[in-house]
Amino acid sequence: MNILIIGPSWVGDSVMAQSLYIQLKKEDPDCNIDVVSPPWTASIMERMPQVARNISSPFLHGDIKLISRNRFGKSLMKFNYDRSIILTNSFKSALVPYFAKIPIRSGWLGEFRYGLLNDIRKLDPTKNHLMVEKFVSLASQNNNYPLDSLDFPSLTIDLVNQKNVLSKLSIDSSLRSLAICPGAEFGPAKKWPPEFYAEVARAYIERGWNILCLGSPNDQETGEKIESFHDLNKENKFYNLIGKTSLNDAIDILGLCDRVVTNDSGLMHIAAAVGTPLVALYGPSSPAYTPPLTDSKKILRKMEGYEKKREGDLDRGYHQSLLAIKPTEVINALEEIQKL
């Protein structure tokens, strides 16, 4: 069976979707899985052995472009897909499989997609479902895939690239390494403050560890703030790599590290998927919906329930729940994770 997946737009969601691809391969080892995804997640698709072909989406987030989607869908007809699975809930995301005339088009109803989908799934409204459970429930007609039955994402590590990156960045790989991932989407409300990250970094430098600070170019200001505290900018064991690595490089660096401390972010999900023990810091987003999919984790959160509020109400936009998590608690959690 040839299957076309319309993948998520966000890095973390793209990582979690691998659990679906693994399940599809378990149900039909000979199936061929292609994924339509935005260009910025292509590196992730390359690290999933279940994905045969990554097809770059030509559309930006929010684009409708009916004529272009029609043309794009028709261009995919040559692959003779038997089925499509649409992982996002928007109306526009279901257009391409429809225009490609794929016989079975599976997904959740979402934005009134009758007709575009012909295999509409419905969740039990009385139950809370993790995002990964919702993804995997699209694998077959069996909608019951509890978390403890799933295979977690597992991204491959490119050892050659890893070695080259370490050499290029002059990182001493003989030392233990702690990665800190201080970035997050939606601004400061999901971020732990730079000065708190700096305190953790200083504590581990004094223990003889490398500190590898990772993030996208959008996080460069945060990285500069972190290294401005506790004279970290003078330390040869502190590496501010924010904006200096590709996503491919970040995957391989996280695979090298011994521990990770991170906000709820795409890099958090990548760290989980390469098997590195991590401490995840949650504020207004919820580990009850999108937790890091690994057994080697400690989650710190100081608020009850699930809030969709993305804006912090404190100075600099921070959320009180994240400010309530102190560096000493994170250091203790990093020590405890070794016992798992």
C-alpha positions in Angstrom: 0.0 0.0 0.0 1.2 3.5 -0.9 0.4 6.0 1.9 0.7 9.8 1.7 0.9 11.6 5.1 0.0 15.3 5.3 2.4 16.0 8.2 2.4 18.7 10.9 4.0 22.1 10.6 5.7 22.1 14.0 9.0 20.4 14.7 7.8 18.7 17.9 4.6 17.4 16.3 6.6 16.1 13.4 8.7 14.1 15.8 5.7 12.7 17.6 4.1 11.6 14.3 6.9 9.0 13.9 4.9 6.8 16.3 2.2 6.6 13.6 4.7 5.7 10.9 6.1 2.9 13.1 2.5 1.6 13.7 1.7 1.7 10.0 4.9 -0.4 9.3 3.9 -2.9 12.0 0.4 -3.3 10.5 1.8 -3.6 6.9 5.6 -4.0 6.7 5.5 -3.6 2.9 3.7 -0.3 2.9 5.4 2.8 1.4 5.1 6.0 3.5 5.6 9.4 1.9 5.2 12.6 4.0 4.3 16.1 2.8 6.0 18.5 5.3 7.3 22.0 5.4 10.9 22.5 4.4 12.1 23.2 8.0 11.1 19.7 9.1 12.9 17.9 6.2 15.9 17.0 8.4 13.6 15.2 10.8 12.0 13.1 8.0 15.5 12.1 6.8 16.1 10.6 10.3 13.0 8.4 10.2 13.7 5.0 8.4 10.0 4.5 8.0 9.7 7.4 5.6 10.5 6.6 2.0 10.1 10.1 0.6 9.8 13.5 2.1 7.8 15.9 -0.2 8.4 19.5 0.6 5.2 21.5 0.9 5.3 24.7 -1.3 2.7 26.4 1.0 3.4 28.7 3.9 1.4 28.5 7.1 -2.0 30.0 6.5 -1.8 29.8 2.7 -5.0 28.6 1.0 -4.1 29.0 -2.7 -6.8 26.7 -4.2 -5.4 26.7 -7.7 -1.8 25.9 -6.5 -3.0 23.2 -4.2 -5.0 21.7 -7.0 -1.9 21.7 -9.2 0.2 20.3 -6.4 -2.3 17.5 -5.7 -2.4 16.5 -9.3 1.4 16.3 -9.5 1.2 13.6 -6.8 -1.1 11.4 -8.8 1.9 9.7 -10.5 2.8 8.0 -7.2 -0.5 6.0 -7.2 -1.3 6.5 -3.5 -3.9 4.1 -2.0 -4.5 6.1 1.1 -3.8 9.4 2.7 -3.7 10.3 6.4 -4.1 14.0 7.2 -2.6 14.8 10.7 -3.6 18.4 10.9 -7.2 19.6 11.4 -7.4 22.5 8.9 -9.7 22.6 5.8 -6.8 23.5 3.6 -4.6 20.5 4.7 -7.2 18.1 3.3 -7.3 19.7 -0.1 -4.1 18.1 -1.6 -5.2 14.5 -1.1 -8.6 15.3 -2.5 -7.1 16.9 -5.6 -4.7 14.0 -5.9 -7.8 11.7 -6.1 -6.4 9.4 -3.4 -9.2 6.7 -2.7 -9.0 6.7 1.1 -8.6 10.0 2.9 -8.4 9.6 6.7 -8.4 12.2 9.4 -10.4 13.9 12.2 -13.3 16.0 11.1 -11.6 19.2 12.0 -12.8 22.3 10.1 -15.9 20.8 8.5 -14.1 18.6 6.1 -17.0 16.5 4.9 -16.3 15.4 1.3 -12.6 16.2 1.5 -12.3 13.2 3.9 -14.1 10.0 3.3 -12.7 8.1 6.4 -13.6 10.5 9.2 -12.6 9.4 12.7 -14.2 10.5 15.9 -12.6 10.5 19.3 -14.5 9.7 22.5 -15.3 13.2 23.8 -15.4 11.9 27.4 -11.7 11.1 27.4 -8.5 13.1 27.2 -6.2 12.0 24.4 -2.5 12.8 24.0 -1.5 14.2 20.6 0.5 11.1 19.9 -2.5 8.9 20.6 -4.6 10.9 18.2 -1.9 10.5 15.5 -1.6 6.7 15.9 -5.3 6.2 16.1 -5.4 7.1 12.4 -3.4 4.0 11.6 -6.3 1.6 11.2 -9.9 1.3 12.1 -8.9 0.5 15.7 -9.1 3.9 17.4 -7.7 2.6 20.7 -4.0 3.0 21.0 -3.1 3.9 24.6 0.2 5.4 25.3 1.7 2.3 27.0 1.1 0.3 23.7 2.9 2.7 21.5 6.5 2.8 20.1 8.1 6.1 20.9 9.8 8.1 18.2 13.5 7.1 17.6 15.5 9.3 15.3 18.7 8.0 13.8 22.1 9.6 14.6 24.5 10.4 11.7 27.8 9.5 13.4 29.9 10.9 10.6 28.1 14.3 10.8 28.3 14.2 14.5 32.1 13.8 14.4 32.4 16.6 11.8 30.3 19.0 13.8 32.2 18.4 17.0 35.4 19.0 15.2 34.2 22.1 13.4 32.9 23.6 16.7 36.0 22.5 18.7 33.9 20.7 21.3 35.9 18.4 23.6 33.9 15.2 23.3 35.9 13.5 26.1 34.0 15.6 28.7 30.4 14.9 29.7 27.9 17.4 28.1 24.7 19.1 29.3 22.6 20.6 26.6 20.4 23.5 27.4 17.5 24.4 25.0 16.1 27.8 26.1 13.9 28.6 23.1 10.2 28.0 22.6 7.4 29.2 20.2 4.9 31.8 21.3 7.4 34.1 23.0 8.5 34.2 26.7 5.4 32.6 28.2 6.8 29.1 27.5 10.4 30.0 28.4 12.5 29.7 31.6 14.5 32.9 32.2 18.1 33.1 30.9 19.5 33.9 34.3 18.1 30.6 35.6 19.6 28.6 32.8 22.9 30.4 33.5 22.9 29.3 37.1 22.4 25.6 36.0 25.2 26.0 33.4 27.6 27.5 36.0 26.9 24.6 38.4 27.7 22.0 35.8 30.8 23.8 34.5 32.1 23.6 38.0 31.6 19.9 37.8 33.7 19.7 34.7 30.9 19.4 32.1 30.6 21.0 28.8 27.5 23.2 28.3 26.0 23.2 24.8 23.4 25.9 24.3 21.2 25.0 21.3 18.4 26.9 19.5 17.3 28.5 16.3 18.3 32.0 15.1 15.2 33.3 16.7 16.7 32.4 20.1 20.0 34.2 19.6 19.1 37.1 22.0 18.3 34.5 24.7 21.7 32.7 24.2 23.5 36.0 24.5 21.7 36.8 27.7 22.6 33.4 29.2 26.3 33.8 28.5 26.2 37.3 30.0 25.6 35.9 33.5 28.2 34.3 35.8 31.0 35.1 33.4 29.9 32.2 31.1 31.2 34.1 28.1 34.7 33.6 29.5 34.4 29.8 29.9 35.9 27.5 27.4 33.4 24.8 28.4 30.4 27.0 27.6 29.4 26.8 23.9 26.7 29.2 22.7 25.6 27.3 19.5 22.3 29.1 19.1 21.8 30.0 15.4 25.1 28.3 14.5 23.9 24.8 13.8 21.4 23.2 11.4 18.6 21.1 12.7 20.5 18.1 11.4 23.5 19.1 13.5 21.3 19.7 16.6 19.9 16.2 16.3 23.4 14.7 16.3 24.6 17.0 19.1 21.6 16.1 21.3 22.4 12.5 20.6 25.9 13.0 22.0 24.8 14.8 25.2 24.5 13.1 28.6 21.6 15.3 29.9 19.3 18.0 28.5 17.3 20.7 30.3 14.7 22.3 28.0 11.6 24.3 27.7 8.5 22.7 26.0 9.9 22.9 22.5 10.7 21.1 19.3 14.2 20.4 20.6 12.7 18.8 23.7 10.9 16.2 21.5 14.1 15.7 19.5 16.1 15.1 22.7 13.5 12.5 23.7 13.7 10.8 20.3 17.5 10.4 20.4 17.3 8.8 23.8 19.0 11.5 25.9 17.7 11.8 29.5 16.1 15.2 30.0 14.4 17.6 32.4 11.5 19.4 30.7 10.1 22.7 32.1 6.5 23.3 31.4 4.4 26.5 32.0 1.1 27.3 30.2 1.4 24.3 27.8 0.7 20.9 29.2 2.6 17.6 29.6 -0.8 16.0 29.7 -1.1 16.6 26.0 2.4 16.7 24.5 4.9 15.2 26.9 8.4 14.2 25.8 8.0 10.6 24.6 10.7 8.9 26.6 11.0 7.0 29.9 14.2 9.0 30.8 12.6 12.2 31.8 11.7 14.5 34.7 8.9 17.0 34.2 8.8 20.1 36.3 5.6 22.1 36.3 3.9 24.3 39.0 0.4 24.8 37.7 -2.6 22.5 37.6 -4.7 21.7 34.6 -4.3 22.7 30.9 -4.2 26.4 29.9 -4.1 27.5 26.3 -3.0 30.9 27.4 0.2 31.8 25.4 1.0 35.2 27.0 2.8 35.8 30.2 1.4 38.4 32.5 4.6 39.3 34.2 7.5 41.6 33.4 9.2 40.6 30.1 6.3 38.3 29.3 7.2 35.4 31.6 4.6 33.1 33.1 4.5 32.8 36.9 4.5 29.0 36.8 7.9 28.9 35.1 9.4 31.6 37.3 8.3 29.4 40.3 10.7 26.7 39.1 14.1 27.5 40.7 17.6 26.5 39.4 18.2 24.3 42.5 15.1 22.2 41.6 16.4 21.7 38.1 19.9 20.7 39.3 18.3 18.2 41.7 16.1 16.8 38.9 19.1 16.4 36.6 20.8 14.4 39.3 17.7 12.3 39.9 17.3 11.5 36.2 20.5 9.4 36.4 18.7 7.0 38.7 15.9 6.2 36.2 
